[in-house]
């Protein structure tokens, strides 16, 4: 990478509906808006094609999973990335043989698919029953060489563990990206982990001396018997002293 570059990072977030096409349309609209404001690496929230279905254990939700190769949303984002000249990590529910993963494909600014990361740390608790749906990832933590920067990309629960950030930093990551679905605690409305989350993110940025961006879901999503309210802010951290959220 060149020593002098201008990299503009953006996190986009929105309230998901049940319609995959509607959600992907919204994601594209927000990517275009971020590009117009100068962003060249644009992060969309975790599993943005629909509701956060992991609130409940339902066999029919496995129908949402699709193979990596030929995935329609990835293909659409490849065309968009090439048109705009931007980098877009694309989160999706992956079916691979007899396994299922919470995965992300990294699309470079020319539309090239640079490869796949599969979420390593899988949560299992009230409202976040991901172990019912996802196998632990088998890719290991990776860094991707894009047109604008060396980017380390992990997913949501991975961001609570320091080894994930450290492994990517040691591989040369110049920025850490985390698509996210962090929200309320259905079992106890009195628990608010937002400040804890922010401090953990600041710790990763400060310990590894790299900027960090997390794009979180927003809004209330109900899949009976649970309702999760996303912890609205997305977050960008440059250092322990510099934290932006919106």
CORPETA-V478274 format. One record per pair of residues at least 12 apart in sequence whose ideal C-beta (glycine too) atoms are under 7 Angstrom apart, sorted by the first residue. I is the first residue (numbers start at 1). J is the second residue. D is the distance in whole Angstrom. If there is no record, write none. Layout:
# CORPETA-V478274
i:I j:J d:D
i:I j:J d:D
This chain:
# CORPETA-V478274
i:1 j:149 d:7
i:1 j:150 d:6
i:5 j:148 d:7
i:7 j:40 d:6
i:7 j:41 d:6
i:7 j:148 d:5
i:7 j:149 d:5
i:8 j:38 d:5
i:8 j:39 d:5
i:8 j:40 d:5
i:9 j:39 d:7
i:9 j:41 d:5
i:9 j:175 d:7
i:9 j:213 d:5
i:9 j:236 d:7
i:10 j:34 d:4
i:10 j:39 d:4
i:10 j:42 d:5
i:10 j:43 d:7
i:11 j:43 d:5
i:11 j:213 d:5
i:11 j:214 d:7
i:11 j:215 d:4
i:11 j:234 d:4
i:11 j:236 d:7
i:12 j:30 d:4
i:12 j:31 d:6
i:12 j:34 d:6
i:12 j:42 d:6
i:12 j:44 d:6
i:12 j:215 d:6
i:13 j:45 d:5
i:13 j:215 d:6
i:13 j:216 d:6
i:13 j:217 d:6
i:13 j:218 d:5
i:13 j:234 d:5
i:14 j:26 d:5
i:14 j:30 d:6
i:14 j:218 d:7
i:15 j:218 d:5
i:15 j:219 d:3
i:16 j:48 d:6
i:16 j:50 d:6
i:16 j:51 d:6
i:16 j:217 d:7
i:18 j:50 d:6
i:18 j:51 d:6
i:20 j:49 d:5
i:20 j:50 d:6
i:23 j:48 d:6
i:23 j:49 d:5
i:23 j:50 d:6
i:24 j:49 d:6
i:24 j:73 d:6
i:24 j:76 d:6
i:27 j:44 d:5
i:27 j:48 d:5
i:28 j:80 d:6
i:31 j:80 d:6
i:31 j:88 d:6
i:32 j:84 d:7
i:35 j:84 d:5
i:35 j:86 d:5
i:39 j:86 d:7
i:40 j:86 d:5
i:40 j:87 d:7
i:40 j:109 d:7
i:40 j:148 d:5
i:41 j:86 d:7
i:41 j:87 d:4
i:41 j:148 d:6
i:41 j:149 d:7
i:41 j:151 d:7
i:42 j:86 d:5
i:42 j:88 d:6
i:43 j:89 d:6
i:43 j:177 d:5
i:43 j:179 d:6
i:43 j:213 d:6
i:43 j:215 d:4
i:44 j:91 d:7
i:44 j:179 d:6
i:44 j:215 d:6
i:45 j:179 d:6
i:45 j:180 d:6
i:45 j:181 d:7
i:45 j:215 d:5
i:45 j:216 d:6
i:45 j:217 d:5
i:46 j:91 d:5
i:46 j:155 d:6
i:46 j:156 d:5
i:46 j:179 d:4
i:46 j:180 d:5
i:46 j:181 d:4
i:46 j:217 d:7
i:47 j:91 d:6
i:47 j:93 d:6
i:47 j:181 d:6
i:48 j:91 d:6
i:49 j:73 d:6
i:49 j:92 d:7
i:50 j:64 d:7
i:51 j:221 d:5
i:51 j:223 d:6
i:52 j:181 d:5
i:52 j:217 d:6
i:52 j:221 d:5
i:52 j:228 d:6
i:53 j:223 d:6
i:54 j:128 d:6
i:54 j:129 d:5
i:54 j:130 d:5
i:54 j:133 d:6
i:55 j:127 d:5
i:55 j:223 d:4
i:55 j:226 d:4
i:55 j:228 d:6
i:56 j:129 d:7
i:56 j:223 d:5
i:56 j:224 d:7
i:56 j:226 d:6
i:57 j:129 d:6
i:57 j:132 d:5
i:61 j:133 d:7
i:62 j:100 d:7
i:64 j:93 d:5
i:65 j:93 d:5
i:65 j:94 d:6
i:65 j:95 d:4
i:65 j:100 d:5
i:66 j:95 d:6
i:67 j:95 d:6
i:67 j:96 d:7
i:68 j:94 d:6
i:68 j:96 d:7
i:68 j:103 d:7
i:68 j:105 d:7
i:68 j:116 d:6
i:71 j:92 d:6
i:73 j:90 d:6
i:73 j:92 d:6
i:74 j:90 d:5
i:74 j:92 d:7
i:74 j:105 d:5
i:74 j:113 d:7
i:77 j:90 d:5
i:77 j:107 d:5
i:78 j:107 d:5
i:78 j:111 d:4
i:78 j:113 d:6
i:79 j:111 d:7
i:81 j:107 d:4
i:81 j:108 d:7
i:81 j:109 d:6
i:81 j:111 d:5
i:82 j:110 d:6
i:82 j:111 d:3
i:85 j:109 d:5
i:86 j:109 d:6
i:87 j:107 d:7
i:87 j:108 d:6
i:87 j:109 d:5
i:87 j:146 d:5
i:87 j:147 d:7
i:87 j:148 d:6
i:88 j:107 d:5
i:89 j:104 d:5
i:89 j:106 d:5
i:89 j:153 d:5
i:89 j:177 d:6
i:89 j:179 d:7
i:90 j:104 d:6
i:90 j:105 d:5
i:90 j:107 d:6
i:91 j:104 d:5
i:91 j:155 d:7
i:91 j:179 d:5
i:99 j:135 d:5
i:100 j:133 d:6
i:100 j:134 d:6
i:100 j:135 d:6
i:101 j:118 d:4
i:101 j:119 d:7
i:101 j:134 d:6
i:101 j:135 d:6
i:101 j:137 d:6
i:102 j:119 d:4
i:102 j:130 d:7
i:102 j:134 d:5
i:102 j:155 d:6
i:103 j:116 d:6
i:103 j:117 d:7
i:103 j:118 d:5
i:103 j:119 d:7
i:104 j:117 d:5
i:104 j:153 d:6
i:104 j:155 d:6
i:104 j:179 d:6
i:106 j:144 d:5
i:106 j:153 d:6
i:108 j:146 d:5
i:108 j:147 d:6
i:109 j:146 d:7
i:109 j:147 d:4
i:109 j:148 d:7
i:114 j:144 d:5
i:114 j:146 d:7
i:115 j:144 d:7
i:116 j:139 d:6
i:117 j:139 d:5
i:117 j:142 d:5
i:117 j:153 d:6
i:117 j:154 d:7
i:118 j:137 d:3
i:118 j:138 d:6
i:118 j:139 d:5
i:119 j:134 d:7
i:119 j:137 d:5
i:119 j:155 d:4
i:119 j:158 d:6
i:120 j:136 d:6
i:120 j:137 d:5
i:120 j:158 d:6
i:120 j:164 d:7
i:121 j:157 d:4
i:121 j:158 d:5
i:121 j:161 d:6
i:122 j:134 d:5
i:122 j:136 d:6
i:122 j:157 d:7
i:123 j:157 d:5
i:126 j:186 d:5
i:126 j:187 d:4
i:126 j:226 d:7
i:127 j:186 d:4
i:127 j:226 d:5
i:127 j:228 d:5
i:141 j:154 d:6
i:141 j:164 d:6
i:141 j:167 d:4
i:141 j:168 d:5
i:143 j:168 d:6
i:143 j:171 d:4
i:143 j:172 d:6
i:143 j:173 d:5
i:149 j:174 d:5
i:149 j:175 d:6
i:150 j:172 d:5
i:150 j:173 d:6
i:150 j:174 d:5
i:151 j:173 d:6
i:151 j:175 d:5
i:151 j:177 d:6
i:152 j:168 d:3
i:152 j:169 d:7
i:152 j:171 d:7
i:152 j:173 d:3
i:152 j:176 d:5
i:152 j:177 d:7
i:153 j:177 d:5
i:154 j:168 d:7
i:154 j:178 d:6
i:155 j:178 d:7
i:155 j:179 d:6
i:156 j:178 d:7
i:156 j:179 d:7
i:156 j:180 d:5
i:156 j:181 d:6
i:156 j:182 d:7
i:158 j:178 d:7
i:159 j:178 d:5
i:159 j:200 d:7
i:159 j:201 d:7
i:159 j:214 d:7
i:160 j:200 d:6
i:162 j:204 d:7
i:165 j:204 d:4
i:165 j:208 d:6
i:166 j:208 d:6
i:169 j:208 d:4
i:169 j:210 d:6
i:173 j:210 d:6
i:174 j:210 d:6
i:175 j:210 d:6
i:175 j:211 d:5
i:175 j:213 d:7
i:176 j:204 d:6
i:176 j:210 d:6
i:176 j:212 d:4
i:177 j:213 d:5
i:178 j:214 d:4
i:179 j:215 d:5
i:180 j:214 d:5
i:180 j:215 d:6
i:180 j:216 d:4
i:181 j:217 d:5
i:181 j:230 d:7
i:182 j:197 d:6
i:182 j:216 d:6
i:182 j:231 d:5
i:183 j:228 d:4
i:183 j:229 d:5
i:183 j:230 d:4
i:183 j:231 d:5
i:184 j:228 d:6
i:184 j:229 d:4
i:186 j:226 d:5
i:186 j:227 d:6
i:186 j:228 d:6
i:194 j:231 d:5
i:197 j:231 d:7
i:198 j:235 d:6
i:198 j:243 d:7
i:201 j:214 d:6
i:201 j:235 d:6
i:201 j:237 d:5
i:202 j:237 d:6
i:202 j:240 d:5
i:202 j:243 d:6
i:205 j:237 d:4
i:205 j:238 d:7
i:205 j:239 d:6
i:206 j:239 d:6
i:206 j:240 d:4
i:211 j:237 d:6
i:211 j:238 d:5
i:212 j:237 d:5
i:213 j:236 d:5
i:214 j:234 d:6
i:214 j:235 d:5
i:215 j:234 d:5
i:216 j:230 d:6
i:216 j:231 d:6
i:216 j:232 d:7
i:216 j:233 d:6
i:216 j:234 d:5
i:217 j:230 d:4
i:218 j:230 d:5
i:218 j:232 d:5
i:233 j:245 d:4
i:233 j:246 d:6
i:234 j:246 d:6
